[in-house]
Amino acid sequence: MKQPLTILQSSCVPLPLDNIDTDQIIPARFLKATDRKGFGDNLFRDWRYAPDGTPRDFVMNDPTYTGSILVAGENFGCGSSREHAAWAIADAGFRVVIARSFADIHRQNELNNFVLPLQVDKDFHTALLEAISRDPRATVTVDLPAQTVTIDATGQTAHFDINGYKKYCLTHALDDIDFLLENKDKIENYETQHCSTRR
């Protein structure tokens, strides 16, 4: 999962539904595992497969749609705060989720698992879905350093916001502990100066 994200060009998997909650992303019965690997197999499990394991008519079972960008609707990741939902998205190979809006906790969980939650306005979202409808292989370019997303077929570009710290962590493939270790010397120098000043 720890891979730097700078510029990503990919086709998209469209799932433009609103209020997709974390129980739909990863059903509760799969939460017993503690290893993050393997969760991708059960991403949207009940939408992808019938109880007997037979594949359903679902976008992730359709070879027409591939890519490392998932396109959702509004309020993506609502419901419980389970981090396993972000684990499943990342383990399934998605690096970016484009949506109209995200549930706050899920947004943070995605960032903590090296998935970029990219929020766009209605016009761009509509244009993106139209481009995918015209050509399922249509690509999108996400430029994290520039904080832009572009529909390559039309050139339509949107700017997105991201916390500066999380942007740095994503572009350098650092989790919170990695970041602290990277700055260990600075922290120790600060502590030394701070303690000596108090004396």
MARBA-3410 file (N, C-alpha, C, O; in Angstrom, 1 decimal):
199
0.8,-1.2,0.0,0.0,0.0,0.0,0.9,1.3,0.0,0.4,2.3,-0.5 ~ 2.0,1.2,0.6,2.9,2.4,0.7,3.6,2.6,-0.6,4.7,2.2,-0.9 ~ 2.9,3.3,-1.5,3.5,3.7,-2.8,3.3,5.2,-3.0,2.2,5.7,-2.7 ~ 4.3,6.0,-3.4,4.1,7.4,-3.6,3.1,7.7,-4.6,3.0,7.0,-5.6 ~ 2.3,8.7,-4.4,1.3,9.2,-5.4,1.7,10.6,-5.8,1.6,11.5,-5.0
2.0,10.8,-7.1,2.3,12.1,-7.6,1.4,12.4,-8.8,0.5,13.2,-8.6 ~ 1.7,11.8,-9.9,0.8,12.0,-11.1,0.3,10.6,-11.5,1.1,9.7,-11.7 ~ -1.0,10.4,-11.6,-1.6,9.2,-11.9,-2.5,9.4,-13.1,-3.4,10.2,-13.1 ~ -2.3,8.6,-14.1,-3.2,8.6,-15.3,-3.8,7.2,-15.4,-3.1,6.2,-15.5 ~ -5.1,7.2,-15.4,-5.8,5.9,-15.3,-7.2,6.0,-15.9,-7.8,7.1,-15.9
-7.8,4.9,-16.4,-9.2,4.8,-16.6,-9.9,4.6,-15.3,-9.3,4.5,-14.3 ~ -11.2,4.6,-15.3,-12.0,4.7,-14.1,-13.0,3.6,-14.0,-13.5,3.0,-15.0 ~ -13.4,3.2,-12.8,-14.5,2.3,-12.5,-15.6,3.2,-12.0,-15.5,3.7,-10.8 ~ -16.7,3.3,-12.7,-17.8,4.2,-12.3,-18.8,3.5,-11.4,-19.3,2.5,-11.7 ~ -19.0,4.1,-10.2,-20.1,3.6,-9.3,-20.7,4.9,-8.7,-20.6,5.2,-7.5
-21.5,5.6,-9.5,-22.0,7.0,-9.2,-23.2,6.9,-8.3,-24.2,7.6,-8.6 ~ -23.2,6.2,-7.2,-24.3,6.1,-6.3,-24.0,7.0,-5.1,-22.9,7.2,-4.7 ~ -25.1,7.6,-4.5,-24.9,8.4,-3.3,-25.0,7.6,-2.0,-25.7,6.5,-2.0 ~ -24.4,8.1,-1.0,-24.6,7.5,0.4,-24.1,6.0,0.4,-24.7,5.2,1.1 ~ -23.0,5.7,-0.3,-22.5,4.3,-0.2,-21.8,4.3,1.2,-20.8,5.0,1.5
-22.3,3.4,2.1,-21.8,3.4,3.4,-20.7,2.3,3.6,-20.5,1.5,2.7 ~ -20.0,2.3,4.7,-18.9,1.4,4.9,-19.3,0.0,5.0,-18.5,-0.9,4.8 ~ -20.5,-0.3,5.4,-21.0,-1.7,5.4,-21.2,-2.2,4.0,-21.1,-3.4,3.8 ~ -21.5,-1.4,3.1,-21.6,-1.8,1.7,-20.2,-1.9,1.1,-20.0,-2.8,0.2 ~ -19.3,-1.1,1.5,-17.9,-1.2,1.0,-17.2,-2.5,1.5,-16.6,-3.2,0.7
-17.4,-2.8,2.8,-16.8,-4.0,3.3,-17.8,-4.5,4.4,-17.8,-3.9,5.5 ~ -18.6,-5.5,4.1,-19.6,-6.0,5.1,-18.9,-6.4,6.4,-17.8,-6.8,6.5 ~ -19.7,-6.2,7.5,-19.2,-6.4,8.9,-18.6,-7.8,9.1,-17.7,-8.0,9.9 ~ -19.2,-8.8,8.4,-18.7,-10.2,8.7,-17.3,-10.4,8.3,-16.7,-11.5,8.6 ~ -16.7,-9.5,7.5,-15.3,-9.7,7.1,-14.3,-8.9,8.0,-13.1,-8.7,7.6
-14.8,-8.3,9.1,-13.9,-7.4,9.9,-13.1,-8.2,10.9,-12.3,-7.5,11.7 ~ -13.2,-9.5,11.0,-12.4,-10.2,12.0,-10.9,-10.2,11.7,-10.1,-10.3,12.7 ~ -10.6,-10.2,10.5,-9.1,-10.2,10.1,-8.4,-9.0,10.6,-9.0,-7.9,10.6 ~ -7.2,-9.1,11.0,-6.4,-8.0,11.4,-5.3,-7.6,10.4,-4.7,-6.5,10.5 ~ -5.0,-8.5,9.4,-4.1,-8.2,8.4,-4.8,-7.4,7.3,-5.9,-7.9,6.9
-4.2,-6.4,6.8,-4.9,-5.5,5.8,-5.0,-6.2,4.4,-5.8,-5.9,3.6 ~ -4.1,-7.2,4.2,-4.1,-7.9,2.9,-5.4,-8.8,2.7,-5.8,-9.4,3.7 ~ -5.9,-8.8,1.5,-7.0,-9.7,1.3,-8.4,-9.1,1.3,-9.4,-9.6,0.9 ~ -8.4,-7.8,1.9,-9.7,-7.2,2.0,-10.3,-6.8,0.7,-11.5,-6.7,0.5 ~ -9.4,-6.6,-0.3,-9.9,-6.2,-1.6,-10.8,-7.2,-2.3,-11.7,-6.9,-3.1
-10.6,-8.5,-1.9,-11.4,-9.6,-2.5,-12.9,-9.4,-2.1,-13.8,-9.9,-2.8 ~ -13.1,-8.7,-1.0,-14.5,-8.6,-0.4,-15.0,-7.2,-0.5,-16.0,-6.8,0.1 ~ -14.3,-6.3,-1.3,-14.8,-5.0,-1.6,-16.2,-5.1,-2.3,-16.3,-5.7,-3.3 ~ -17.2,-4.4,-1.7,-18.5,-4.4,-2.3,-19.0,-5.9,-2.4,-19.7,-6.2,-3.4 ~ -18.7,-6.7,-1.5,-18.9,-8.2,-1.6,-20.4,-8.5,-2.0,-20.6,-9.3,-2.9
-21.3,-7.9,-1.2,-22.7,-8.2,-1.4,-23.3,-7.7,-2.7,-24.3,-8.1,-3.2 ~ -22.6,-6.7,-3.3,-23.1,-6.1,-4.6,-22.4,-7.0,-5.7,-23.0,-7.1,-6.8 ~ -21.2,-7.5,-5.4,-20.5,-8.2,-6.5,-21.0,-9.7,-6.6,-20.9,-10.2,-7.7 ~ -21.3,-10.3,-5.5,-21.6,-11.7,-5.5,-22.9,-12.1,-4.8,-23.3,-11.4,-3.8 ~ -23.6,-13.1,-5.3,-24.8,-13.6,-4.6,-24.3,-14.5,-3.4,-23.1,-14.8,-3.3
-25.2,-14.8,-2.5,-24.7,-15.6,-1.3,-24.0,-16.9,-1.7,-23.1,-17.4,-0.9 ~ -24.3,-17.5,-2.8,-23.6,-18.7,-3.2,-22.3,-18.5,-4.0,-21.6,-19.4,-4.5 ~ -21.9,-17.2,-4.1,-20.6,-16.8,-4.7,-20.8,-16.5,-6.2,-19.8,-16.2,-6.9 ~ -22.0,-16.6,-6.7,-22.2,-16.3,-8.2,-22.0,-14.8,-8.4,-22.6,-14.0,-7.7 ~ -21.2,-14.4,-9.4,-21.0,-13.0,-9.7,-22.4,-12.4,-10.1,-23.1,-12.9,-10.9
-22.6,-11.2,-9.6,-23.8,-10.4,-10.0,-23.4,-9.5,-11.1,-22.3,-9.3,-11.5 ~ -24.5,-8.8,-11.7,-24.3,-7.8,-12.7,-23.8,-6.5,-12.0,-24.7,-5.7,-11.6 ~ -22.5,-6.4,-11.9,-22.0,-5.3,-11.1,-20.7,-4.8,-11.8,-20.0,-5.5,-12.5 ~ -20.5,-3.5,-11.7,-19.5,-2.8,-12.5,-18.1,-3.5,-12.3,-17.3,-3.5,-13.3 ~ -17.8,-3.9,-11.1,-16.5,-4.5,-10.9,-16.3,-5.9,-11.4,-15.2,-6.4,-11.5
-17.4,-6.5,-11.9,-17.4,-7.8,-12.5,-17.5,-7.6,-14.0,-17.5,-8.6,-14.8 ~ -17.5,-6.4,-14.5,-17.6,-6.1,-15.9,-16.2,-5.7,-16.4,-15.7,-4.6,-16.1 ~ -15.5,-6.5,-17.3,-14.2,-6.3,-17.8,-14.1,-5.0,-18.6,-13.0,-4.5,-19.0 ~ -15.3,-4.4,-19.0,-15.3,-3.2,-19.7,-14.6,-2.1,-18.9,-14.0,-1.2,-19.5 ~ -14.8,-2.1,-17.6,-14.3,-1.1,-16.7,-13.1,-1.5,-15.9,-13.2,-2.5,-15.2
-12.0,-0.8,-16.1,-10.8,-1.2,-15.3,-10.1,0.2,-14.9,-10.6,1.2,-15.3 ~ -9.1,0.1,-14.0,-8.4,1.2,-13.6,-8.2,1.3,-12.1,-8.8,0.6,-11.4 ~ -7.4,2.3,-11.7,-7.1,2.5,-10.3,-7.8,3.7,-9.7,-7.5,4.2,-8.7 ~ -8.9,4.2,-10.5,-9.7,5.3,-10.0,-11.1,4.9,-9.9,-11.7,4.4,-10.9 ~ -11.7,5.0,-8.7,-13.1,4.7,-8.5,-13.9,6.0,-8.5,-13.5,7.0,-7.8
-15.0,6.1,-9.2,-15.8,7.3,-9.2,-17.1,7.0,-8.5,-17.9,6.2,-9.0 ~ -17.4,7.7,-7.4,-18.6,7.5,-6.6,-19.4,8.7,-6.7,-19.2,9.6,-7.5 ~ -20.5,8.7,-5.9,-21.4,9.9,-5.9,-21.2,10.8,-4.7,-20.1,11.2,-4.4 ~ -22.3,11.1,-3.9,-22.2,12.0,-2.8,-22.1,11.2,-1.5,-22.6,10.1,-1.4 ~ -21.4,11.8,-0.5,-21.4,11.2,0.9,-20.8,9.8,0.9,-21.3,8.9,1.5
-19.7,9.6,0.1,-19.1,8.3,0.0,-18.4,8.0,1.4,-17.7,8.8,2.0 ~ -18.6,6.7,1.8,-18.0,6.2,3.1,-18.8,6.6,4.3,-18.2,6.7,5.4 ~ -20.0,6.9,4.2,-20.8,7.3,5.4,-21.0,6.0,6.2,-20.6,4.9,5.9 ~ -21.7,6.1,7.4,-21.9,5.0,8.2,-20.9,4.9,9.3,-20.4,5.9,9.9 ~ -20.5,3.6,9.6,-19.5,3.4,10.7,-18.1,3.9,10.3,-17.9,4.1,9.1
-17.3,4.0,11.3,-15.9,4.6,11.0,-14.9,3.5,10.7,-13.7,3.8,10.8 ~ -15.3,2.3,10.4,-14.4,1.2,10.2,-13.3,1.5,9.2,-13.6,1.9,8.0 ~ -12.0,1.4,9.6,-10.9,1.7,8.7,-10.8,0.6,7.6,-10.2,0.7,6.6 ~ -11.4,-0.6,7.9,-11.3,-1.7,7.0,-11.9,-1.3,5.6,-11.5,-1.9,4.6 ~ -12.8,-0.4,5.6,-13.3,0.1,4.3,-12.2,0.6,3.4,-12.2,0.4,2.2
-11.4,1.5,4.0,-10.3,2.0,3.3,-9.2,0.9,2.9,-8.6,1.0,1.9 ~ -9.1,0.0,3.8,-8.2,-1.1,3.6,-8.6,-1.9,2.3,-7.8,-2.2,1.4 ~ -9.9,-2.1,2.2,-10.5,-2.9,1.1,-10.3,-2.1,-0.2,-9.9,-2.7,-1.2 ~ -10.5,-0.8,-0.2,-10.4,0.0,-1.4,-8.9,0.0,-1.9,-8.7,-0.2,-3.0 ~ -8.0,0.2,-0.9,-6.6,0.2,-1.3,-6.1,-1.2,-1.8,-5.4,-1.3,-2.7
-6.6,-2.3,-1.1,-6.1,-3.6,-1.4,-6.7,-4.0,-2.8,-6.1,-4.9,-3.5 ~ -7.8,-3.4,-3.2,-8.4,-3.7,-4.5,-7.6,-3.0,-5.6,-7.9,-3.2,-6.8 ~ -6.7,-2.2,-5.3,-5.9,-1.5,-6.3,-6.3,-0.1,-6.6,-5.7,0.5,-7.5 ~ -7.2,0.5,-5.9,-7.6,1.9,-6.2,-6.7,2.8,-5.5,-6.4,2.7,-4.3 ~ -6.2,3.8,-6.2,-5.3,4.8,-5.6,-6.0,6.1,-5.4,-5.6,6.9,-4.5
-7.1,6.3,-6.1,-7.9,7.5,-6.0,-9.4,7.2,-6.0,-9.8,6.3,-6.8 ~ -10.2,7.9,-5.2,-11.6,7.8,-5.3,-12.1,9.3,-5.6,-11.9,10.2,-4.8 ~ -12.8,9.4,-6.7,-13.4,10.7,-7.0,-14.9,10.7,-6.7,-15.6,9.8,-7.1 ~ -15.3,11.7,-5.9,-16.7,11.7,-5.5,-17.1,13.2,-5.3,-16.3,14.1,-5.3 ~ -18.5,13.3,-5.2,-19.0,14.7,-5.0,-18.7,15.1,-3.5,-18.6,16.3,-3.3
-18.7,14.2,-2.6,-18.4,14.5,-1.2,-18.1,13.2,-0.5,-18.4,12.1,-1.0 ~ -17.4,13.3,0.7,-17.0,12.2,1.5,-17.4,12.3,2.9,-17.5,13.5,3.4 ~ -17.7,11.2,3.6,-17.9,11.3,5.0,-16.5,11.6,5.6,-15.5,11.1,5.2 ~ -16.5,12.5,6.6,-15.2,13.0,7.1,-14.3,11.9,7.6,-13.1,11.9,7.3 ~ -14.8,11.0,8.4,-13.9,9.9,9.0,-13.3,9.0,7.9,-12.2,8.6,7.9
-14.2,8.7,6.9,-13.7,7.8,5.8,-12.7,8.5,5.0,-11.7,7.9,4.5 ~ -12.9,9.8,4.8,-11.9,10.6,4.0,-10.5,10.5,4.7,-9.5,10.2,4.0 ~ -10.5,10.6,6.0,-9.2,10.5,6.7,-8.7,9.1,6.7,-7.5,8.9,6.5 ~ -9.5,8.1,6.8,-9.1,6.7,6.7,-8.5,6.4,5.3,-7.5,5.7,5.2 ~ -9.0,7.0,4.2,-8.5,6.8,2.9,-7.1,7.4,2.9,-6.1,6.8,2.4
-6.9,8.6,3.3,-5.6,9.3,3.3,-4.6,8.5,4.1,-3.5,8.4,3.7 ~ -5.0,7.9,5.2,-4.1,7.2,6.1,-3.7,5.9,5.4,-2.7,5.2,5.8 ~ -4.4,5.5,4.4,-4.1,4.2,3.7,-3.6,4.5,2.3,-3.7,3.6,1.4 ~ -3.1,5.7,2.0,-2.5,6.0,0.7,-3.5,6.0,-0.5,-3.1,5.7,-1.6 ~ -4.7,6.3,-0.2,-5.8,6.5,-1.2,-6.2,8.0,-1.2,-6.5,8.5,-0.1
-6.2,8.6,-2.3,-6.6,10.0,-2.4,-8.1,10.2,-2.6,-8.6,9.8,-3.6 ~ -8.8,10.8,-1.6,-10.2,11.1,-1.7,-10.3,12.4,-2.4,-10.0,13.5,-1.8 ~ -10.7,12.4,-3.6,-10.7,13.7,-4.5,-12.1,14.1,-4.7,-12.9,13.5,-5.4 ~ -12.4,15.3,-4.1,-13.8,15.8,-4.2,-13.9,16.8,-5.3,-13.1,17.7,-5.5 ~ -15.0,16.7,-6.1,-15.2,17.5,-7.3,-16.6,18.1,-7.3,-17.5,17.6,-6.6
-16.8,19.2,-8.0,-18.2,19.7,-8.0,-19.1,19.0,-9.0,-18.6,18.1,-9.7 ~ -20.3,19.4,-9.0,-21.3,18.6,-9.8,-21.0,18.7,-11.3,-21.1,17.7,-12.0 ~ -20.6,19.8,-11.8,-20.3,19.9,-13.3,-19.2,19.0,-13.7,-19.3,18.3,-14.7 ~ -18.1,19.0,-13.0,-17.0,18.2,-13.3,-17.4,16.7,-13.2,-17.0,15.9,-14.0 ~ -18.1,16.4,-12.1,-18.5,15.0,-11.9,-19.4,14.5,-13.0,-19.2,13.4,-13.5
-20.3,15.3,-13.5,-21.2,15.0,-14.6,-20.4,14.8,-15.9,-20.6,13.8,-16.6 ~ -19.5,15.7,-16.1,-18.6,15.6,-17.3,-17.8,14.3,-17.3,-17.6,13.7,-18.3 ~ -17.3,14.0,-16.1,-16.4,12.8,-16.0,-17.3,11.5,-16.3,-16.8,10.7,-17.1 ~ -18.5,11.4,-15.8,-19.3,10.3,-16.0,-19.7,10.2,-17.5,-19.8,9.1,-18.0 ~ -20.0,11.3,-18.1,-20.3,11.4,-19.5,-19.1,10.9,-20.4,-19.3,10.1,-21.3
-17.9,11.3,-20.0,-16.7,10.8,-20.7,-16.5,9.3,-20.6,-16.2,8.6,-21.6 ~ -16.8,8.8,-19.4,-16.7,7.3,-19.2,-17.8,6.6,-20.0,-17.5,5.5,-20.5 ~ -19.0,7.2,-20.0,-20.1,6.6,-20.7,-19.8,6.5,-22.2,-20.1,5.5,-22.9 ~ -19.1,7.5,-22.8,-18.8,7.5,-24.2,-17.7,6.5,-24.5,-17.7,5.9,-25.5 ~ -16.7,6.5,-23.6,-15.6,5.6,-23.8,-15.1,5.0,-22.4,-14.5,5.7,-21.6
-15.4,3.8,-22.1,-15.1,3.2,-20.8,-13.6,3.2,-20.5,-13.1,3.1,-19.4 ~ -12.8,3.4,-21.6,-11.3,3.4,-21.4,-10.8,4.8,-21.3,-9.6,5.0,-21.3 ~ -11.7,5.8,-21.3,-11.3,7.2,-21.1,-10.4,7.4,-19.9,-10.7,6.8,-18.8 ~ -9.3,8.1,-20.0,-8.4,8.3,-18.9,-8.6,9.6,-18.2,-9.0,10.6,-18.8 ~ -8.2,9.6,-17.0,-8.2,10.8,-16.1,-6.7,11.0,-15.6,-6.1,10.0,-15.3
-6.3,12.2,-15.6,-4.9,12.4,-15.0,-5.1,13.2,-13.7,-5.6,14.3,-13.7 ~ -4.6,12.6,-12.6,-4.6,13.3,-11.3,-3.2,13.7,-11.0,-2.3,12.9,-11.0 ~ -3.0,15.0,-10.9,-1.7,15.6,-10.6,-1.8,16.1,-9.1,-2.3,17.2,-8.8 ~ -1.3,15.3,-8.2,-1.3,15.7,-6.8,-0.5,16.9,-6.5,-1.0,17.8,-5.7 ~ 0.8,17.0,-6.9,1.5,18.2,-6.6,0.8,19.5,-7.1,0.8,20.5,-6.3
0.2,19.5,-8.2,-0.5,20.6,-8.7,-2.0,20.7,-8.2,-2.6,21.7,-8.3 ~ -2.4,19.6,-7.6,-3.8,19.5,-7.1,-4.9,19.7,-8.1,-5.8,20.5,-8.0 ~ -4.7,19.0,-9.3,-5.6,19.1,-10.4,-6.0,17.7,-10.8,-5.2,16.8,-10.7 ~ -7.2,17.6,-11.4,-7.7,16.4,-12.0,-8.2,16.8,-13.4,-8.9,17.8,-13.5 ~ -7.8,16.0,-14.4,-8.1,16.4,-15.8,-8.8,15.2,-16.5,-8.2,14.1,-16.5
-9.9,15.5,-17.2,-10.4,14.5,-18.1,-9.7,14.6,-19.4,-9.8,15.5,-20.2 ~ -8.9,13.6,-19.7,-7.9,13.7,-20.8,-8.6,13.9,-22.2,-8.0,14.6,-23.0 ~ -9.7,13.3,-22.4,-10.4,13.3,-23.7,-10.9,14.7,-24.0,-10.9,15.1,-25.2 ~ -11.3,15.5,-23.0,-11.8,16.8,-23.2,-10.9,18.0,-22.7,-11.1,19.1,-23.1 ~ -10.0,17.6,-21.9,-9.1,18.7,-21.3,-9.7,19.4,-20.2,-9.1,20.3,-19.6
-10.9,19.1,-19.8,-11.5,19.7,-18.7,-10.8,19.4,-17.4,-10.5,18.3,-17.0 ~ -10.5,20.5,-16.6,-9.6,20.3,-15.4,-10.3,21.0,-14.2,-11.0,22.0,-14.4 ~ -10.2,20.3,-13.1,-10.7,20.9,-11.8,-9.6,20.9,-10.8,-8.7,20.1,-10.8 ~ -9.6,21.8,-9.9,-8.7,21.9,-8.8,-9.3,21.3,-7.6,-10.5,21.4,-7.4 ~ -8.5,20.6,-6.8,-9.1,20.0,-5.5,-8.2,20.4,-4.3,-7.0,20.7,-4.5
-8.8,20.4,-3.2,-8.1,20.7,-1.9,-7.6,19.5,-1.2,-8.2,18.4,-1.3 ~ -6.5,19.6,-0.5,-6.0,18.6,0.3,-5.1,19.2,1.4,-4.4,20.2,1.2 ~ -5.2,18.6,2.6,-4.4,19.1,3.7,-2.9,18.9,3.3,-2.5,17.9,2.7 ~ -2.1,20.0,3.6,-0.7,20.0,3.2,0.1,18.9,3.7,1.0,18.3,3.0 ~ -0.1,18.5,5.0,0.6,17.4,5.6,0.3,16.1,4.9,1.2,15.3,4.6
-1.0,15.8,4.6,-1.4,14.6,4.0,-0.9,14.6,2.5,-0.6,13.5,2.0 ~ -0.8,15.7,1.9,-0.3,15.8,0.6,1.2,15.3,0.6,1.6,14.6,-0.3 ~ 1.9,15.9,1.5,3.3,15.5,1.6,3.5,14.0,1.9,4.3,13.3,1.3 ~ 2.7,13.5,2.8,2.7,12.0,3.1,2.4,11.2,1.9,3.1,10.1,1.7 ~ 1.4,11.5,1.1,1.0,10.8,0.0,2.1,10.8,-1.1,2.4,9.8,-1.7
2.7,12.0,-1.4,3.7,12.1,-2.4,5.0,11.4,-2.0,5.8,11.1,-2.9 ~ 5.2,11.2,-0.7,6.4,10.6,-0.3,6.2,9.2,0.3,7.1,8.5,0.8 ~ 5.0,8.7,0.2,4.6,7.3,0.8,5.0,7.2,2.2,5.6,6.2,2.6 ~ 4.6,8.1,3.0,4.9,8.1,4.5,3.6,8.0,5.3,2.6,8.8,5.0 ~ 3.5,7.1,6.3,2.5,7.2,7.2,2.9,8.1,8.4,4.0,8.7,8.3
2.1,8.2,9.4,2.4,9.2,10.5,3.7,8.8,11.2,4.5,9.7,11.5 ~ 3.9,7.5,11.4,5.1,7.1,12.1,6.4,7.4,11.2,7.4,7.8,11.7 ~ 6.2,7.1,9.9,7.3,7.3,9.0,7.7,8.8,9.0,8.9,9.2,9.0 ~ 6.7,9.7,9.0,6.9,11.1,9.0,7.7,11.5,10.3,8.6,12.3,10.2 ~ 7.3,11.0,11.4,8.0,11.3,12.7,9.4,10.8,12.6,10.4,11.5,13.1
9.7,9.6,12.1,11.0,9.1,12.0,11.9,9.9,11.0,13.0,10.1,11.2 ~ 11.2,10.4,10.0,11.9,11.2,9.0,12.4,12.5,9.6,13.4,13.1,9.3 ~ 11.7,13.0,10.6,12.0,14.2,11.3,12.5,14.0,12.7,12.5,14.9,13.6 ~ 13.0,12.8,13.0,13.6,12.5,14.3,14.6,13.5,14.8,14.6,13.9,15.9 ~ 15.6,13.8,13.9,16.7,14.7,14.3,16.1,16.1,14.7,16.6,16.7,15.6
15.2,16.6,13.9,14.6,17.9,14.2,13.8,17.9,15.5,13.9,18.8,16.3 ~ 13.1,16.8,15.7,12.4,16.7,17.0,13.4,16.6,18.2,13.1,17.3,19.2 ~ 14.4,15.8,18.0,15.4,15.7,19.1,16.1,17.0,19.4,16.4,17.4,20.5 ~ 16.4,17.8,18.3,17.1,19.1,18.4,16.1,20.0,19.2,16.6,20.8,20.0 ~ 14.9,20.0,18.8,13.9,20.9,19.4,13.8,20.5,20.9,13.8,21.4,21.8
13.7,19.2,21.2,13.6,18.8,22.6,14.8,19.2,23.4,14.7,19.7,24.6 ~ 16.0,19.1,22.8,17.2,19.5,23.5,17.2,21.0,23.8,17.6,21.4,24.9 ~ 16.9,21.8,22.8,16.9,23.2,23.0,15.8,23.6,24.0,16.0,24.5,24.8 ~ 14.6,23.0,23.9,13.5,23.3,24.7,13.9,23.0,26.2,13.6,23.8,27.1 ~ 14.5,21.8,26.4,14.8,21.4,27.8,15.9,22.3,28.3,15.9,22.7,29.5
16.9,22.7,27.5,18.0,23.5,28.0,17.5,24.9,28.3,18.0,25.6,29.2 ~ 16.5,25.4,27.5,15.9,26.7,27.8,15.2,26.7,29.2,15.3,27.7,29.9 ~ 14.5,25.6,29.5,13.7,25.6,30.7,14.7,25.5,31.9,14.3,25.9,33.0 ~ 15.9,25.0,31.7,16.8,24.9,32.8,17.4,26.3,33.2,18.2,26.5,34.1
END
